[in-house]
Amino acid sequence: MRLCGIWMLLAALQVVVLLVEAEGSLSSKQGLLPCIRGFTQEEYIIKMDKELAKGQTVFNVSFMNCSKGKVWFEVRDTSNFKVSEDGVVYALQRLSLVEKEKEVVVVVYAQDLQSKQVWKTRVHLLLRPDGNRAGPEQLESSNATLTQRVPEILFPWHSVVVRGDGTLRRVKRDWVIPPINVPENSRGQFPEDLVRIRSDRDKNRMLRYSVTGPGADQPPTGIFIINPISGQLSVTKPLDREHISNFHLRAHAVDLNGNQVENPIDIVINVIDQNDNRPEFTHTTFNGSVPEGSKPGSFVMTVTAVDKDDPKTTNGMLRYKILSQNPQSPSPNMFTINNKTGDIITVAAGLDREKVTQYTLIIQATDMEGSSTYGLSNTATTVIKITDVNDNPPEFTTDTFFGEVHENRVNVIVANLTVTDKDQPHTAAWSAVYRIIAGDPTGHFSIPTDPTSNEGLLTVVKPIDFELTRSFMLTVEAENEALLARGIHLPRQSTATVSVRILDINESPEFSPNPKSIKLEEGLTAGSLLTTFTAQDPDRFMRQIIRYSKMYDPANWLEIDPVNGRISTITILDRESAYVKNNFYNVTFMASDNGIPPASGTGTLQMYLLDINDNAPHVFPPEVEMCERPDPNSINITASDTDLNPNAGPFAFELTNRPLDVRRNWTLNRLSGEYAQLRLRIGSLASGIYKIPIMITDSGNLPMSNTSFLRVKVCQCDHHGDCVDMERIIATGLGTGAIIAILLCIIILLVLVLLFVMWMKRRDKERQAKQLLIDPEDDVRDNILKYDEEGGGEEDQDYDLSQLQQPDALEPECVKVGIRRLDERPLHHDHQYPLRSAAPHPGDIGDFIHEGLKAADNDPTAPPYDSLLVFDYEGSGSTAGSLSSLHSSLSCGDQDYDYLGDWGPRFRKLADLYGGGDD
């Protein structure tokens, strides 16, 4: 009986598949058979296990829609089953077919949502006789029929297909394995058998089966295994649909030699969802807002929860509800929530921010379509803030405000206008806007708003004249920046009165007009009356005296009468003055009253000076350059005149008659009324500066002429026609006088250096001449004194000066050979005496004298250089006596020089020279 049922089910599957394939083939190839909407079968026969779990898939119906409108599936007349949009029928609760009849009939309806056309099919659920635990298998909506998970499925080698002409033929078919459904989180014993895979070729040979793909030999490996001999496919561990919802394996069948017997075919294993995940809200706390005064049904916000379970089953179908509301004012049910979408809306009126600023709701989300028995739930907090609307207009704190202000003052706050507003502070519904609706037609006041205190600051924006208006009575209205809510109107308290009193002050005198403009010719002489410039006192109710004075007159041209304001000149007006800008000259005067305190005002006199011909023209440019051999040999010049047309150009240019060489070397041709051309008559000029006198006459009514000199600098030029550097240096102002001065300075500096060198040499010679060579035995350095006055010092010496004679007073016979004065050139050249070397700057005078003595002792012919001193004759009258006493004896023989030998070796040599005989 069991085999018969299996073969009947297989036959039905083949027929449906063949019919679908034939229909597809005929429709695609010939287009002869039209598509008919409806279920593919009118009746289904399914054999089931005796137990069905809640949410378990039972079967799948197939509907041909023919690409038309959407179809809605529905199960009627029973509450045990439900069909999804894809045609999957599943149990709504746990069922036991043992308690039911042996056959359960389920009617599935399909209805077109637009045309309302209805189709139906019947499904007969039969209890499997052997009670084997193999539940029904779910197919995708694209499959043509229903299959059932069984321990073993055998597919025939040949199948029947429909030809194009309607006849049947047998063809070879590939190996086909329908999808397999496996519940997640299974607690059975593992490995758990899923299905036995067989090929109809195993009748005449031994085959080996294997599977490949993710879950078998690819990560995650080892989840599915297959018996290579029997083809039994098994799962080794519990599956998690939230991790992997389906597996795609490929089955292989080979013989013992490894030759492929069947083409590899895909096996799809769908993991059936179980309710093993609670709903999770996307946020722990949701924040929303709704304006106060909102009507019932106003949308507030949406809360969202997610469930990892399959959303196509009840495991992932969530339902929302509000558990609590805080505060429960003015009603405990101010809000409601859409149980499917999570949209929160208002259901009651009375939201008032001034009473309740926010509500806190606890929201619950439950899966299994909100089942409190089987569903899993979770909660979240929702904070709904009541936003402010302008339902409270501003109201003044008093009906009348008072203020006062001095006249002519601007940007002064007169009064502070205060209001109250119950709306949320510092919002557009709270901020007040003030308007003056009456009492200020000329716009002297404005009322800005203090953003911190929301007060109105009544401010003077235009000066007020006490003599014209002494008080104001203003009507002020206060509104909000935002419009009032519908149905709310401004009350009487939104309008107030402001009384403003004006205080009088001493105002400054005012010149009129100010500035005052006059037009006159330049050149007016001193004392000329120009105009009268007076001021008026605005204080009409005060009798005050006004006095005038001058404040600003840069050229000091004018004066004003302090009483009557008459303005006259004190010097000649000159339009060409540096103080005149664009022919205008401005002078500022001041008018002061005698009020308490005094006030003063200023006025400006603007004079427009008309030009007269009072300035002669001048040549321009005043200096030009020209090469020694110019090419071209002409220069264009013009004239400058500080006067304006017609007192300026056109000009007349002319060379003067003096000096005569000007007209001989130059010619001047008029090019236009403004320019003339100076041309060189000769071929070249020597370098230098030439001053050419040119007489220029302007075109004034009384023409003015002037002879000005054009400086022409003639220089040597390079091949570009430019002056060389030296000539440019001269041309820039380094003239002949400057060069001569520089040379004189250099000569004087050289002379000073030469004199300094000569002085240094003379000083060295004098220092050498004053060096004394003294024998070390008779060191008399302590007794040798130097005096600035000659003749001094003899009284301190214990010498007999009478023993010395003046050398030029000696007789000729007394002059021995080898005796000569140090300061005289020798007259005899018979003997040449060796000279001794002497250090010009000895480090120690003792060493110097010692070396000199040693040299003198070793030279018997040396004269006494170190002892002979020369003194200038200073006349008679010296208290020390004159050196002329040296001439006390006319004869050499009369002198006795022997005593000199007692004075030392040097004086002993003198005694030998003067006291010796002929030898």
Buried (B, 14 or more C-beta within 10 A) or exposed (E): EEEEBBEEBBEBBBBBBBBBBBBEBBEEEEEEEEEEBBBBBEEBBBBBBBBBBBBBBBBBBBBBBEEEEEBEBEBEEEEBBBBBEBBBBBBBEEBEBEEEEEEBEBBBBBBBEEEEBEBBBBBEBBBBEEEEEBBBBBBEBEBBBBBBBBEEBBBEEEBEBBEEEEEEEEEEBEBEBBBBBBBBBBEEEEBBEBBBBBBEBBEEEEBBBBBEBBBBBEEEEEBBBBBBEEBBBBBEEBBBBBEBBBBEBBBBBBBEEEEEBBEBBEBBBBBBBBBBBBBEBEEEEBEBEBBBBBEBEBEBBBBBBBBBBBBBBBBBBBBBBBEEBEEEEEEEEBBBBEBEEBBBBBBBBBBBBEEBEBBEBBBBBBBBBBBEEBBBBBBBBBBBEBBBBBBBBBBBEEEEBEBEBEBBBEEEEBBEBBBEBBBBEEBBBBBBBBEBEEBBEEEBBBBBBBEEEBBBBBBBEEEBEBEEEEEBEBBBBBBBEBEBBEEBEBEEBBBBBBBBEBEBBBBBBBBEEBEBEEEBEBBBEEEBEBBEBBBEBBBEEBEBEBBBEBEEBEBEBBBBBBEEBBBBBEBBBBBBBEEBEEBEBBBBBBBBBEBEEEBBBBBBBBBBBEBBBBBBBBBEEEEBBBBBEBEEBBBEBBBBBBBBEEBBBBBBBBBEEEEEEBBEEBBBEBEEBEBBBBEBEEEEBEBEBBEBBBBBBBBBEEBBEBBBBBBBBBBEBEEEEEBEEEBBEBBEEEEEEEEEEEEEEEEEEEEEEEEEEEEEEEEEEEEEEEBBBBBEEEBEEEEEEEEEEEBBBEEEEEEEEEBBBBBEBBEEEBBEEBBBEEEEEEEEEEEEEEEBEBEEEBEEBEEBBBBBBBBBEEEEEBBBBBBBEEEEEEEEEEEEEBBEBBBBBEEBEEBEBEEBBEBBEBBBBBBBBBBEEEE
